[in-house]
Amino acid sequence: MSISSFHPPQRTLMGPGPSDVNPRILEAMSRPTIGHLDPQFVQMMDEMKELLQYAFQTKNRMTMPVSAPGSAGMECCFVNLVEPGDKVVVCQNGVFGGRMKENVTRSGGIVIAVDDEWGQAVDPDKLEEALKSNPDTKIVAFVHAETSTGALSDAKKLAEIAHRYNCLTIVDTVTSLGGLPVLVDEWDIDAIYSGSQKCLSCTPGLSPVSFNAAAVEKISSRKTPVQSWFLDLNLVMGYWGEGTKRAYHHTAPINALYALHEALVILQEEGLQAAWDRHWKNHLALRAGIEAMGLKFIAKEGERLPQLNTVTIPDGIDDAVVRSKLLQDYNLEIGAGLGALAGKAWRIGLMGHASNKTNVLLCLGALDAILTELGANITGGVAVKAANAVYA
């Protein structure tokens, strides 16, 4: 057997994640590995917490990255906050609300489902009705930015309703953090998780989380042990706590944490408002081109993510053929639909470092050319011009 080193192609990543990684972040990963209890590394951990507090807009002391992808951040929230027998209202309007339900069940909780049509925001009135019918509910969980559909829900309003009925909140911001406002303290969110590979433009593998005082109180007063040893925050905080003395819990992914630190420094340099504005401007340009071709969005305006655009596939067009041509001819990746939207929609990401004018024009031009070649019922030759008009 003779296997040589792996050298991946240079792609433009405009799917649902991972997104394009800033070269500064790749360089940060190549820096010398030091020990995860080294005083210099501990100092960087403290900076990381401060940078994450900025990204989440929170003063929560328990703010840190979980040493695993966003799905582990989700599990971290549920296994620490849900005890056997707890009623949890889960709002589902896409794939990832379904994963929340699975986490509740595996933690021994009881799911109270609030379902909305895929592509629509979570309906606050349905949530309130569910809480009225289940006054002993302990937690409300929902997805802020549903990656499977491109729908944005009103996290502030949903959290307000949850607290009116004395519930804690668990919120998924995997796709929203860094791409649109996420205001943890202002919205009074109790537990929140995200991912490194979306609008933060970092490599996959880390999940920022934050817990407020009310969530920490519930965790510390549990009557049963957290079912996951690795994700038990009572143990993890011995490592991610404050001060120079840290207790060994696990060997942290040192170079990956260098990368996230650099990603958050880049976000701090740009400024949150500027980052949010950039994502919105590029979405408007992409939208202009998509609509000029005659294509439509799944999520309606006002409930639509700027960084994750779910677009209907024209009649008679094979989803896989188009995505294959984009990859082969343009080195461009967009995402397929998930669940109920499989084969019916594309997911076009404009996240983090990938959210720029060059990518918008590349994607629109490539889609225009391929769909015209395949005989799709679109208006050809107008998409790039429409996008440029927005930039002008």
C-alpha positions in Angstrom: 0.0 0.0 0.0 1.3 3.5 -0.9 -1.0 6.4 0.2 0.4 9.9 -0.2 -0.5 13.1 1.5 -4.0 14.5 1.0 -4.2 17.8 -0.9 -7.9 19.0 -1.1 -9.0 21.2 -4.1 -9.6 24.9 -3.6 -13.4 25.2 -3.4 -15.8 28.2 -2.9 -18.0 27.0 -0.1 -21.5 28.5 -0.4 -23.6 25.7 1.2 -25.1 25.5 4.7 -21.6 25.0 6.2 -18.8 24.7 6.5 -18.2 28.2 5.0 -15.0 29.5 3.5 -12.3 29.9 6.1 -10.3 33.1 6.4 -6.6 32.5 5.6 -5.7 34.1 8.9 -7.5 31.4 10.7 -5.7 28.6 8.7 -2.4 30.3 9.6 -3.4 30.4 13.3 -4.0 26.6 13.3 -0.4 26.1 12.1 1.1 27.8 15.1 3.1 25.6 17.6 1.1 23.3 19.8 1.6 23.9 23.5 0.0 22.2 26.5 -3.6 22.7 27.3 -2.6 23.7 30.9 0.3 25.9 29.8 -0.1 29.4 31.4 0.0 31.1 28.0 -2.8 28.8 26.8 -4.8 29.5 29.9 -4.4 33.2 29.1 -5.7 32.7 25.6 -8.7 30.8 27.1 -9.6 33.8 29.1 -9.4 36.0 26.0 -11.6 33.4 24.2 -14.3 33.8 26.8 -14.2 37.6 26.5 -14.4 37.4 22.7 -17.3 34.9 22.9 -19.1 37.2 25.4 -18.8 39.9 22.8 -20.1 37.7 19.9 -23.1 36.6 22.0 -23.5 40.1 23.6 -23.6 38.7 27.1 -21.8 39.0 30.4 -22.5 35.4 31.3 -19.6 33.9 33.2 -20.3 30.5 31.8 -19.5 31.2 28.2 -17.0 29.0 26.4 -16.5 26.6 23.4 -17.4 23.0 23.7 -14.6 20.8 22.3 -16.9 19.3 19.6 -19.2 20.5 16.8 -22.5 22.4 17.1 -24.4 19.2 17.6 -22.4 18.6 20.8 -23.2 22.2 21.9 -26.9 21.3 21.5 -26.5 18.1 23.5 -24.5 20.0 26.2 -27.5 22.3 26.7 -30.1 19.6 26.9 -28.2 17.0 29.0 -27.3 19.6 31.6 -30.7 21.3 31.8 -33.2 18.5 31.2 -33.8 16.0 34.0 -35.9 12.9 33.8 -39.6 13.8 33.8 -39.1 17.4 32.9 -41.6 18.8 30.3 -39.9 20.6 27.5 -41.8 22.5 24.8 -39.8 22.1 21.5 -40.8 24.4 18.6 -40.0 22.7 15.3 -40.1 24.3 11.9 -37.3 22.3 10.3 -34.8 19.5 10.7 -32.9 21.0 13.7 -36.0 21.4 15.9 -36.4 17.6 15.3 -33.0 17.0 16.7 -33.9 19.0 19.8 -36.8 16.7 20.4 -34.5 13.7 20.2 -32.2 15.3 22.8 -35.1 15.8 25.2 -36.2 12.2 24.9 -32.7 10.8 25.4 -32.3 13.0 28.5 -35.5 11.5 29.9 -37.7 14.5 29.4 -41.2 14.8 28.0 -41.6 16.5 24.7 -44.4 18.9 24.1 -44.3 19.6 20.4 -45.2 23.0 18.7 -45.0 22.4 15.0 -44.9 25.0 12.2 -44.7 24.6 8.5 -41.1 24.2 7.1 -39.9 27.6 5.9 -42.0 29.6 8.3 -40.9 31.2 11.6 -42.0 29.7 14.9 -45.5 31.0 15.7 -45.4 32.7 19.1 -49.2 32.2 19.6 -48.8 28.4 19.2 -46.0 28.5 21.9 -48.2 30.4 24.3 -51.1 28.0 23.8 -48.8 25.1 24.5 -47.6 26.7 27.7 -51.1 27.5 28.8 -52.1 23.8 28.3 -48.9 22.6 30.1 -48.3 24.9 33.0 -45.8 22.5 34.5 -43.4 22.9 31.6 -39.8 23.6 32.7 -38.0 24.5 29.4 -38.8 26.0 26.0 -36.4 25.1 23.1 -36.3 26.6 19.6 -34.1 27.3 16.7 -33.3 31.0 16.0 -32.0 30.4 12.5 -33.3 27.1 10.9 -30.5 26.0 8.7 -32.7 23.5 6.8 -35.2 26.0 5.6 -33.6 29.5 5.8 -36.3 30.7 8.3 -35.6 33.2 11.0 -37.7 33.2 14.2 -38.2 36.0 16.7 -36.0 34.8 19.6 -36.7 37.8 21.8 -40.5 37.4 21.6 -40.3 33.6 22.1 -38.0 34.0 25.1 -40.4 36.6 26.6 -43.3 34.2 26.4 -41.3 31.3 27.9 -40.3 33.4 30.9 -43.9 34.6 31.4 -44.6 30.9 32.1 -41.5 30.5 34.3 -39.6 28.4 31.8 -35.9 28.4 30.9 -35.0 28.7 27.3 -32.6 26.8 25.1 -31.8 28.5 21.8 -30.0 27.2 18.7 -27.9 30.0 17.0 -25.6 27.7 15.0 -26.3 29.6 11.8 -27.1 33.1 13.2 -24.1 33.9 15.5 -22.0 36.5 13.7 -24.4 36.8 10.8 -27.3 38.7 12.3 -28.2 40.1 15.8 -27.9 37.6 18.6 -28.4 39.5 21.9 -28.3 37.0 24.7 -28.6 39.4 27.7 -31.1 41.8 26.0 -33.3 38.9 25.0 -32.8 37.2 28.4 -31.8 33.8 26.8 -30.9 31.2 29.4 -28.9 28.7 27.4 -27.6 29.1 23.9 -25.3 27.2 21.5 -23.7 27.8 18.1 -21.0 26.4 15.8 -17.6 27.5 14.7 -18.0 26.7 10.9 -20.8 29.1 9.8 -20.7 32.9 10.1 -17.6 32.8 12.3 -15.7 31.4 9.3 -13.7 29.0 11.4 -13.1 25.3 10.8 -15.7 22.9 12.0 -15.3 21.2 15.4 -16.1 23.7 18.1 -19.4 24.8 19.6 -19.6 28.1 21.5 -22.2 28.0 24.4 -23.4 30.4 27.1 -25.5 29.9 30.2 -26.9 32.6 32.4 -27.3 32.5 36.2 -30.7 30.9 36.1 -29.5 28.1 33.9 -26.4 27.6 36.1 -28.6 27.4 39.1 -30.7 24.6 37.5 -27.5 22.7 36.6 -26.0 23.0 40.0 -29.2 21.9 41.8 -29.9 18.8 39.7 -31.3 15.9 41.6 -29.8 13.4 39.1 -26.3 13.3 37.5 -25.8 14.7 34.0 -26.0 11.6 31.8 -22.9 12.7 29.8 -19.6 12.7 31.6 -17.8 14.6 28.9 -20.5 17.3 28.6 -21.2 17.7 32.4 -20.7 21.4 33.0 -20.1 20.8 36.7 -16.9 19.1 35.6 -16.0 21.1 32.5 -16.1 24.4 34.4 -13.1 23.1 36.4 -11.2 23.5 33.2 -13.0 26.5 31.7 -13.5 28.3 35.0 -11.8 31.5 36.1 -8.3 32.1 37.5 -5.0 30.5 36.6 -5.6 27.2 38.4 -7.5 24.9 36.0 -8.4 21.3 36.7 -7.7 18.7 34.0 -10.9 17.5 32.3 -10.0 16.6 28.8 -7.2 17.5 26.4 -8.5 20.5 24.6 -8.2 20.7 20.8 -5.4 23.3 21.1 -4.8 24.3 17.5 -8.6 24.4 16.8 -9.0 26.8 19.7 -6.2 29.0 18.2 -8.4 29.1 15.1 -11.6 30.1 16.9 -9.7 32.7 18.9 -8.4 34.2 15.6 -11.9 34.0 14.1 -13.3 36.0 17.0 -10.5 38.5 16.8 -11.5 39.1 13.1 -15.1 39.5 14.1 -14.1 42.0 16.8 -12.0 43.9 14.3 -14.9 44.2 11.8 -17.4 44.9 14.5 -20.7 43.1 15.0 -22.9 45.7 13.3 -20.6 45.8 10.3 -20.7 42.0 10.0 -24.5 42.0 10.3 -24.7 44.7 7.6 -22.3 42.9 5.3 -24.4 39.7 5.4 -27.6 41.6 4.8 -26.1 43.6 1.8 -24.8 40.4 0.1 -28.2 38.7 0.7 -30.0 41.6 -1.0 -27.7 41.3 -4.0 -28.2 37.5 -4.2 -31.9 37.9 -3.8 -32.1 40.4 -6.7 -30.3 38.0 -9.0 -32.3 35.0 -7.9 -35.6 36.8 -8.4 -34.5 38.3 -11.7 -34.0 34.7 -13.0 -37.6 33.9 -11.8 -36.6 31.7 -8.9 -38.3 31.9 -5.5 -37.3 31.6 -1.9 -38.8 29.1 0.5 -38.9 31.4 3.5 -41.0 34.5 3.0 -39.6 38.0 3.3 -39.4 39.2 6.9 -38.8 35.6 8.1 -35.8 35.0 5.9 -32.1 34.5 6.9 -29.6 36.7 5.0 -26.8 34.1 5.4 -28.7 31.0 4.4 -30.9 31.3 1.3 -33.2 28.4 0.5 -34.2 28.6 -3.2 -36.8 26.6 -5.1 -35.5 24.3 -7.8 -37.2 24.9 -11.2 -39.6 22.3 -12.5 -37.9 19.5 -14.5 -34.4 20.3 -13.1 -32.4 17.6 -11.3 -31.0 19.0 -8.1 -27.9 16.7 -8.1 -27.0 17.4 -11.7 -26.9 21.2 -11.0 -24.8 20.8 -7.9 -22.5 18.4 -9.6 -21.9 20.8 -12.5 -21.3 23.7 -10.0 -18.6 21.6 -8.3 -17.0 20.3 -11.4 -17.1 23.4 -13.6 -16.8 26.2 -11.0 -15.4 24.6 -7.9 -18.5 26.0 -6.2 -20.4 24.1 -3.5 -24.1 24.9 -2.6 -26.3 22.7 -0.4 -29.1 20.3 -1.1 -32.5 20.5 0.6 -33.0 18.5 3.8 -35.9 16.4 5.0 -39.2 17.6 3.4 -37.2 19.9 1.1 -34.9 17.3 -0.4 -34.9 17.6 -4.2 -37.1 20.7 -4.0 -34.7 23.4 -2.9 -31.0 24.5 -2.8 -29.5 26.0 0.2 -27.1 28.9 -0.7 -24.9 30.1 2.1 -23.5 33.6 2.4 -21.7 33.0 5.8 -18.7 34.7 7.3 -15.7 35.0 5.0 -17.8 33.6 2.1 -20.3 36.5 2.3 -18.8 38.8 -0.3 -19.6 40.3 -3.7 -17.2 38.0 -5.6 -19.0 34.9 -4.4 -22.5 36.4 -5.0 -21.6 37.1 -8.6 -19.9 33.8 -9.1 -22.8 31.9 -7.8 -25.4 33.8 -9.8 -23.4 33.6 -13.0 -22.8 29.9 -12.6 -26.5 29.1 -11.8 -27.6 31.2 -14.7 -25.3 29.4 -17.2 -26.1 25.9 -15.9 -29.8 26.3 -15.7 -29.9 27.9 -19.2 -27.9 25.0 -20.6 -30.3 22.5 -19.0 -33.3 24.2 -20.5 -34.8 25.5 -17.2 -37.7 27.9 -17.4 -35.8 30.9 -16.2 -34.9 34.4 -17.5 -31.3 34.1 -18.5 -28.6 36.7 -18.6 -30.0 39.0 -16.0 -29.0 37.7 -12.6 -25.5 39.2 -12.4 -26.8 42.6 -13.7 -29.5 42.7 -11.1 -27.0 41.9 -8.3 -24.6 44.6 -9.5 -27.4 47.1 -9.4 -27.8 46.5 -5.7 -24.0 46.9 -5.1 -24.1 50.1 -7.2 
